């Protein structure tokens, strides 16, 4: 489905949790009627307890607080945080609870990976930042590198409708009739700014390829440069072809990727593509300053996206994801400047000769990892061409 751009939005870029968490907690504390939160990870750490405390305070003053977490991403949530939240009056649901974690079941990878929050139908947050500490207290380092946006204006309407729809769906699936919503809080979708923006999501129903199509349209129309930053980068055939065609017509393509090994399989599977990308003239930067969790892009300093969707099969084919796309030079230039600063201060460019010096064993392991990822996608129930 084609992205629907709406004018009149105020969109604020939030870099890392140091900007996001205070803004989120302030919105929770200011909520008067309703607060929705969806997240993949909700951790029992300092940040998680701060957010849980704000949610509890809101519920205790009469706000209808509704939280949905993913059963795979937040395995300890039910035992550690859920009881206190529910005791305070917060309504909690778990998306696809994990019953047998060691069993590889069909559809197990169809997760709730998006990160959305809506306060009173007047303010929303969309991005890639989970409810988890940015910094490991035992090993101090720069914060996890990620982004979110704060929204006001007409774009609130589709975001608000989306969180309400998922809440109703999960409540029905969990037989939690008492958690079904009363009369909806009105969405305050009057113009609040000047930006044209679209809300794009991925699900397994009507919006299977919306996020991918938004990327492909922007890449296909690029004339100068493309800057991508992604934690897990394993694009399918259509996406790779679009990048190769852009590079062939002279577009400068720069890709900022994870340098630290967080998940071994994804890390090495991504490296299987390095040779072809470098041979096509694309630039690859590996970020080492901290863990890279960003899922953003800028095209020609006029198009930008911030969200939860990685450019890999798990995000583009299986998970529920959500991104915001902004058509505005000011926003795009600000995001680009942030990415360029990250490349200069925290990343190392990988040159073609660097990759050619890798051992044959390293390359074989990369392709084995790539093959395993593709096999897992087949097991998860996706059989279409990608």
C-alpha positions in Angstrom: 0.0 0.0 0.0 1.4 3.4 -1.0 2.4 5.7 1.9 -0.1 8.5 2.5 1.7 11.8 3.2 -0.1 14.3 5.5 1.0 17.9 5.8 1.1 20.1 8.9 3.1 17.9 11.3 5.6 18.7 14.0 8.3 16.0 14.1 11.2 16.2 16.6 14.2 13.9 16.1 15.4 12.2 19.3 18.9 10.7 19.3 19.6 7.9 21.8 17.7 7.1 25.0 19.2 10.2 26.6 16.7 12.3 24.6 14.0 9.7 24.2 13.4 8.5 27.7 12.9 11.9 29.4 10.5 12.9 26.6 8.6 9.7 26.9 8.3 10.0 30.7 7.3 13.6 30.5 4.5 12.6 28.1 3.3 9.8 30.4 3.3 12.3 33.4 1.3 14.8 31.4 -1.3 12.3 30.1 -4.8 13.0 31.3 -7.0 10.3 29.7 -5.2 7.6 27.9 -1.6 6.3 27.3 -0.7 3.4 24.9 2.8 1.9 24.8 4.0 -0.9 22.5 7.5 -2.2 22.8 9.6 -5.3 21.9 11.8 -5.1 25.0 10.7 -3.9 28.4 13.6 -4.6 30.7 13.7 -4.7 34.5 16.6 -2.3 34.8 16.9 1.4 35.9 15.3 2.7 32.7 12.5 0.1 32.7 11.7 0.8 36.3 11.6 4.6 35.6 9.2 4.1 32.7 7.1 1.6 34.8 7.0 4.1 37.6 5.6 6.8 35.3 3.0 4.4 33.9 2.0 3.4 37.4 1.6 7.0 38.5 -0.5 7.7 35.4 -2.8 4.8 36.1 -3.2 5.7 39.8 -4.4 9.2 38.8 -7.1 7.7 36.5 -5.4 7.5 33.1 -6.3 4.5 31.1 -2.8 3.0 30.6 -2.4 0.1 28.1 1.0 -1.6 27.6 1.7 -4.4 25.0 5.1 -6.2 25.1 6.4 -8.9 22.9 6.6 -12.4 24.5 9.9 -13.2 22.9 11.6 -9.8 23.3 10.5 -9.4 27.0 10.7 -12.9 28.5 11.1 -11.8 32.1 8.6 -9.0 32.0 5.6 -11.1 33.1 7.4 -12.2 36.3 9.4 -9.0 37.2 7.4 -5.9 36.1 3.9 -7.0 35.2 2.6 -7.7 38.7 3.5 -4.2 40.1 2.1 -2.5 37.0 -1.2 -4.3 37.2 -1.4 -3.7 40.9 -1.2 0.0 40.1 -4.0 -0.2 37.5 -2.0 -0.5 34.3 -3.6 -2.8 31.7 -1.0 -5.2 30.3 -1.0 -7.6 27.4 1.7 -9.9 26.0 1.9 -10.4 22.2 2.5 -14.1 21.4 3.7 -15.3 24.8 6.6 -17.7 24.8 5.6 -21.1 26.1 8.4 -23.3 24.9 11.5 -21.2 24.1 13.6 -24.1 23.0 11.2 -25.3 20.4 11.5 -23.9 16.8 7.9 -23.5 15.9 6.4 -22.2 12.6 5.5 -18.5 12.9 7.6 -18.1 16.1 9.5 -15.2 14.5 6.4 -13.2 13.7 7.0 -10.8 16.6 5.8 -7.3 17.7 9.0 -5.4 17.0 7.6 -1.9 16.7 8.0 0.8 19.3 5.0 3.1 19.6 3.6 5.3 22.2 0.5 7.7 22.1 -0.5 10.1 24.9 -4.1 11.3 24.9 -4.3 11.1 21.1 -2.2 14.3 20.9 1.4 13.2 21.1 3.1 10.1 19.7 6.5 8.5 19.6 7.7 6.3 16.8 11.2 4.8 16.6 13.6 2.0 17.3 14.4 2.5 21.0 13.3 -0.2 23.4 12.6 0.3 27.1 16.1 -0.8 28.3 19.2 0.9 29.6 21.2 2.6 26.9 24.4 1.9 28.9 25.5 -1.3 30.7 26.2 -0.1 34.2 28.9 -2.8 34.7 30.8 -1.7 31.5 30.3 2.1 31.0 30.5 3.1 27.4 28.8 5.5 25.0 25.0 4.9 24.8 23.4 2.5 22.3 23.1 4.5 19.1 19.4 4.7 18.0 16.7 7.2 17.1 13.0 8.0 17.7 10.7 10.9 16.8 8.1 12.8 18.7 5.0 13.6 16.6 2.2 16.1 16.8 -0.4 16.9 14.1 -2.4 15.0 11.5 -0.1 12.0 11.5 -1.4 11.2 15.0 -4.6 9.8 13.4 -3.1 6.7 11.8 -0.7 6.1 14.7 -3.4 6.3 17.3 -5.7 4.0 15.3 -2.9 1.5 14.9 -2.2 1.1 18.6 -5.9 0.9 19.5 -6.4 -1.8 16.8 -3.6 -3.9 18.1 -4.8 -3.6 21.7 -8.2 -4.8 20.7 -6.7 -7.7 18.6 -4.4 -8.9 21.4 -7.1 -8.6 24.0 -9.4 -10.7 21.9 -6.7 -13.3 21.2 -6.0 -13.5 25.0 -9.6 -13.8 26.0 -9.2 -10.6 28.0 -12.7 -9.1 27.4 -12.4 -6.9 30.5 -9.5 -5.1 28.8 -11.4 -4.1 25.7 -11.5 -0.4 25.3 -14.3 2.0 26.2 -15.2 5.0 24.0 -12.0 6.1 22.2 -10.1 9.2 23.2 -10.4 11.7 20.4 -7.3 12.1 18.3 -6.0 15.7 18.2 -4.9 15.8 14.6 -5.1 19.5 13.8 -2.0 20.9 12.1 0.9 21.6 14.6 3.8 22.1 12.2 4.9 22.3 8.6 6.3 18.9 7.7 4.9 16.4 5.3 5.1 12.9 6.8 3.7 9.4 6.4 3.2 6.6 8.9 4.1 3.2 7.3 3.9 -0.1 9.0 4.4 -3.8 8.3 2.0 -6.6 9.4 0.9 -9.9 8.0 -2.4 -8.6 6.6 -2.9 -5.5 4.4 0.6 -3.9 5.0 3.0 -6.7 4.2 5.4 -4.6 2.1 4.6 -1.0 2.9 7.9 -0.2 4.6 10.0 -2.0 1.9 8.0 -0.2 -0.8 8.6 3.2 0.8 12.4 2.5 0.8 12.4 1.2 -2.8 10.5 4.2 -4.1 13.0 6.6 -2.4 16.0 4.6 -3.6 14.6 4.3 -7.1 14.2 8.1 -7.3 17.5 9.0 -5.7 19.8 11.3 -7.9 22.7 12.2 -5.5 23.2 10.2 -2.4 21.7 7.6 -0.1 22.7 7.2 3.6 21.5 4.1 5.4 22.1 3.1 9.0 20.9 -0.3 10.1 21.6 -2.6 13.0 20.8 -5.7 11.0 21.2 -5.4 7.3 20.4 -8.3 5.1 18.3 -7.0 2.2 16.5 -9.3 -0.2 16.9 -9.4 -3.9 14.6 -6.5 -4.8 16.3 -4.2 -2.2 19.8 -5.2 -3.3 18.9 -4.7 -7.0 17.6 -1.2 -6.2 20.8 -0.3 -4.4 23.0 -1.6 -7.2 21.0 0.3 -9.8 21.3 3.5 -7.8 25.1 3.0 -7.5 25.3 2.3 -11.2 23.6 5.6 -12.2 26.1 7.5 -10.0 24.3 7.8 -6.7 26.6 7.8 -3.7 25.5 5.0 -1.4 26.8 5.0 2.2 25.8 2.2 4.7 26.5 2.5 8.4 26.3 -1.0 10.0 27.0 -2.7 13.4 30.7 -3.2 14.1 30.4 -4.8 17.5 29.1 -8.4 17.5 25.8 -8.5 19.3 24.1 -11.4 17.5 26.7 -13.7 15.8 24.4 -15.1 13.2 23.1 -11.8 11.9 26.5 -10.2 12.1 28.3 -12.7 9.9 25.3 -13.2 7.5 25.5 -9.5 6.7 29.2 -9.7 5.9 28.4 -12.2 3.2 27.1 -9.2 1.1 30.1 -6.9 1.7 32.0 -8.0 -1.4 29.2 -7.3 -3.8 28.3 -4.0 -2.2 31.9 -2.8 -2.2 32.5 -4.0 -5.8 29.4 -1.9 -6.8 31.1 1.3 -5.4 29.1 1.6 -2.2 30.8 2.7 1.0 30.4 0.6 4.2 31.1 1.9 7.7 31.2 -0.3 10.7 30.2 1.4 14.0 32.4 0.4 17.0 31.9 3.2 19.5 28.9 1.4 21.0 26.1 -0.9 19.9 24.4 0.4 16.8 20.6 -0.1 16.9 19.5 2.6 14.4 17.1 1.9 11.7 17.1 5.2 9.6 17.9 6.5 6.2 18.3 9.8 4.3 17.9 10.1 0.5 19.0 13.3 -1.4 18.6 15.4 1.7 14.8 15.5 1.1 13.5 12.1 2.2 14.1 10.5 5.6 12.8 7.7 7.6 13.0 6.7 11.3 11.5 3.6 12.8 11.8 0.1 14.1 12.3 -1.8 10.8 15.7 -3.3 10.0 16.5 -4.0 6.4 16.5 -7.8 6.9 14.0 -10.6 6.4 12.9 -10.7 10.0 11.7 -7.1 9.8 10.6 -6.9 6.2 8.9 -10.2 6.0 7.8 -11.4 9.5 7.6 -8.8 12.3 5.1 -6.0 13.0 7.1 -2.8 12.4 6.4 0.9 12.2 8.4 3.8 10.6 7.7 7.4 9.9 8.8 8.9 6.6 9.4 12.6 6.3 9.7 14.7 3.2 11.5 17.8 4.4 15.0 19.1 3.8 15.5 20.5 7.3 14.7 17.3 9.0 16.7 15.2 6.5 19.7 17.4 6.8 19.6 17.2 10.6 19.4 13.4 10.5 22.2 13.2 7.9 24.4 15.5 10.0 23.9 13.2 13.0 24.8 10.1 10.9 27.9 11.7 9.5 29.0 12.7 13.0 28.6 9.1 14.0 30.6 7.9 11.0 33.4 10.3 11.8 33.6 9.8 15.5 32.6 6.2 16.0 32.9 4.2 12.8 35.6 2.7 10.6 35.2 2.6 6.8 35.7 -0.8 5.3 37.5 -0.6 2.0 37.5 -3.2 -0.8 41.1 -4.3 -0.1 40.2 -4.8 3.6 37.5 -7.3 2.7 39.7 -9.0 0.2 42.3 -9.6 2.9 39.7 -11.6 5.0 40.5 -15.3 5.2 38.7 -17.8 3.0 37.4 -19.4 6.3 35.9 -16.1 7.3 34.1 -15.7 4.0 32.8 -19.3 4.2 31.5 -18.7 7.7 29.7 -15.6 6.5 27.9 -17.5 3.7 27.0 -20.3 6.0 25.5 -17.8 8.4 23.6 -16.3 5.4 22.3 -19.7 4.5 21.1 -20.4 8.0 19.2 -17.1 8.1 17.4 -17.9 4.9 16.5 -21.3 6.2 15.0 -19.9 9.3 12.9 -17.6 7.3 11.5 -20.6 5.4 10.8 -22.4 8.7 9.0 -19.3 9.9 6.4 -19.7 7.2 7.5 -17.3 4.5 7.8 -18.9 1.0 7.5 -15.9 -1.3 10.3 -14.5 -3.5 12.3 -11.8 -1.8 
